[in-house]
């Protein structure tokens, strides 16, 4: 089994036709599904939140079989993730994609569980402490993309679960959780 660092690649990754968009609809749907799962799994295990369409992304080529995804295939696979709410284009030209290996609501749930597990109800913390503090080590929140974290926090604020207050810089934005 081929690996990319510590990540085990699925068997289809060594099958050259999967690097070309398939013309038959049923085959293409299966191909797109396999690529969506691969992209999400890889990004989650490697803690990757952004994919640039024009950049060298490890999954977009397989030197062992001398194959690379075309720009059209890359965009098709990422667009499929976007249509399911698992990714978002960050620009109008569809060159950068924010990968949501957890949907925003799921990130919000992870935050609430983190708050409960660490006894942070009715206390104040900073956005940076959630991303980089000792309590977040080994959790999905460790190193989470700031854009994703802020969107999840704003969702929770809208639901009355917390209040976000501005500090003197982005690094010291505070959060007061409700119980």
Secondary structure, DSSP 8 states (H G I E B T S, - for coil): --EETTEE--GGGG-GGGGS--SSHHHHHHHHHHHHHHHHHHHHHHT--EEETTS--GGGEETTTTEE--HHHHHHHHHHHHHTTSEEESSTTS-EEEE-SS-HHHHHHHHHHHHHHTT-TT-EEEHHHHHHSGGGTTSTTTT--HHHHHHHHHHHHHTTSEEEE--SSGGG-EEEE--
